[in-house]
């Protein structure tokens, strides 16, 4: 589930980081583009606190043998060097 935030206007939006939008959970045509630039300070703080509640899970597979090398969160994968020891070019 995407993180949700209720703004001072009483409407609840989900945070779509990919599109850099806040989208109303009840009306998909009601959205706020570039929300970080247009929100007042109170709403900005609400969004900032909720923004990181959504955990991004990733899976890294070997391009040669398709073996799963890592499965977890982006935070867990940060700074890892991941490579397959079973597949190597001759």
Buried (B, 14 or more C-beta within 10 A) or exposed (E): EEBBBEBEEEBEBBBBEEEEBBBBBEEEEEBBEEBEEEBEEEBBEBBEEBBEEEEEEEEBBBEEEEEEBEEEEEEEBEEEEEEBEEEEEE
